Every structure is written in C-alpha cells, then in structure tokens.
Amino acid sequence: MIPALAFTREVHFGHGRGRRKVLQEGPGPDSLAESPGRVPRVSRLMALAIRLEKLVRAGEVADYADVARLGHVTRARVTQIMNFLCLAPDIQEDILFLPPTERGRDPIREHHIRPIVRILDWRKQRRMWREVKVAAGRLAE
C-alpha cells in the first residue's frame, strides 16, 4: 500500500475587481518547516485570558458574559479560562513561555493547572506548579 502524501500551503483570498476572488500565494513550505513545534494549548489559553482581561478593562467588551456570547462559548468556559489570571505572575510567565510541543500531546495540559488556580496562596501554587513541571518532564522523556 502506498502511503498518502499531504501538502500544506497557506492560501489567501483577496478581492479582485468586482466580486471575483483572486488567489494569492502564501508563504512556502520552507517557512512552515522553520517552526520547531506548536505552542502548547495552555500557553494559548493563558495569552487569551490576558487579552480578554485587557478588552474588558478597556471597555471594548462589556463583561465576561459578553465575551462568552461573542466567542460562542458558555460563561462557565470563559470563567475557566479567566481563572488562569488567578495564578501567581511567575507561573503565568512560565505558562506563556512553555517550550513548543514537537509531537504528541502537550506535556502540561489544562487539567493539570485547574487545581492550582483554586489555591489562593501563591506559595502553595508555586509548589504545585513545580510538581506539575517535574511530572511533565517525566512524561516528556
């Protein structure tokens, strides 16, 4: 059996004259190969929480319920994401700068972080975070 081949290429559709679409070539596969992996999901969620908080503070979005409506998610899900902001600042920074995941599952996933955000004491959070990182290091090997 011959293995299937897959090609990845970004394609951008711009407007031409009138209503016709014009196909424009995106970056080539060489630029895609430069990225050594993907950003872990928890890093993206941390960045999203920070961004949403800024939008609410700036008044661009009324409140988290409005965020949920605009994002087509439940208010409970928005709360789960925004709870990342209850983490100690150094933990937030660690999460934002986790190394890229090169293959397989992310070693640190959201369910590892949820128990930490429930703790208000930042010292206890830091201890729990160290344990998660140690366990994730074992998983990555």
C-alpha positions in Angstrom: 0.0 0.0 0.0 1.3 3.4 -1.0 1.3 6.0 1.9 -0.8 9.1 1.3 1.0 12.4 0.8 -0.1 15.6 2.3 1.0 19.1 1.3 0.4 22.2 3.5 0.3 25.6 2.0 -1.3 28.8 3.2 -3.7 30.4 0.6 -5.1 33.9 0.9 -8.1 35.0 -1.0 -8.1 38.7 -1.7 -10.7 40.7 -3.6 -10.1 41.4 -7.2 -12.2 43.7 -9.4 -15.9 43.4 -8.8 -16.8 40.2 -6.9 -14.2 37.9 -8.3 -11.7 36.3 -6.0 -8.0 36.5 -6.7 -5.9 33.6 -5.5 -2.7 34.9 -3.8 0.2 32.6 -2.8 1.0 32.4 0.9 4.4 31.6 2.4 6.0 28.4 1.1 6.6 25.2 3.0 10.1 26.2 3.9 8.7 28.9 6.3 6.4 26.3 7.8 9.3 24.0 8.5 11.1 26.6 10.5 8.7 26.3 13.4 10.1 23.5 15.6 6.6 22.7 17.0 3.4 24.1 18.1 2.6 26.5 21.0 1.0 24.4 23.9 -2.7 24.9 24.3 -2.3 26.1 27.9 0.1 28.8 26.7 -2.6 29.9 24.2 -5.3 29.9 26.9 -3.0 32.0 29.2 -2.5 34.5 26.4 -6.2 34.6 25.7 -7.1 35.2 29.3 -4.7 38.2 29.4 -6.1 39.5 26.1 -9.7 39.2 27.2 -9.0 40.9 30.5 -7.5 43.8 28.6 -10.5 44.0 26.4 -12.9 44.1 29.4 -10.8 46.8 31.2 -10.6 48.9 28.1 -14.4 48.8 27.7 -14.2 47.2 24.3 -16.3 44.3 25.7 -18.9 44.9 28.4 -18.1 41.9 30.6 -17.3 38.2 30.6 -20.8 37.2 29.7 -20.4 39.4 26.6 -17.1 37.6 25.8 -18.9 34.3 26.1 -21.7 35.4 23.7 -19.2 36.8 21.2 -17.0 33.7 21.4 -19.9 31.3 21.1 -18.9 29.5 24.4 -20.5 29.1 27.7 -20.0 31.6 30.6 -18.5 28.7 32.5 -15.9 28.1 29.9 -14.9 31.8 29.9 -14.6 31.5 33.7 -12.3 28.5 33.4 -10.1 30.5 31.0 -10.1 33.7 33.1 -9.2 31.7 36.2 -5.7 31.4 34.7 -5.3 35.1 35.9 -5.5 33.9 39.5 -2.1 32.2 39.1 1.0 33.8 40.5 2.6 36.1 38.0 5.7 34.0 37.6 3.6 30.9 36.9 1.7 32.8 34.3 5.0 33.8 32.7 6.2 30.1 32.8 3.0 29.0 31.1 3.3 31.7 28.4 6.8 30.6 27.6 6.5 26.8 27.8 8.6 25.1 25.1 6.9 24.2 21.8 5.3 20.7 21.6 7.1 18.9 18.8 5.0 15.8 18.6 2.2 14.1 20.5 0.3 15.6 23.4 1.3 18.7 25.3 3.1 17.5 28.5 1.2 20.1 30.6 -2.5 20.3 29.9 -5.3 22.4 31.3 -6.5 19.7 33.7 -3.0 19.9 35.4 -3.5 23.6 36.0 -7.1 23.8 37.2 -6.3 22.5 40.8 -3.6 25.2 41.1 -5.9 28.1 40.2 -8.2 27.0 43.0 -5.5 27.8 45.6 -5.2 31.4 46.6 -1.8 31.2 48.3 0.8 31.9 45.7 3.5 29.9 47.7 1.3 26.8 47.5 0.6 27.5 43.8 4.3 27.6 43.2 4.9 24.3 45.0 2.1 22.6 43.0 3.4 24.2 39.7 6.9 22.7 40.4 5.3 19.3 40.9 3.4 19.6 37.6 6.6 20.6 35.8 8.5 17.7 37.3 5.8 15.2 36.4 5.5 16.7 32.9 9.3 16.3 32.5 8.9 12.6 33.3 6.1 12.4 30.7 8.2 14.0 28.0 11.0 11.5 28.3 
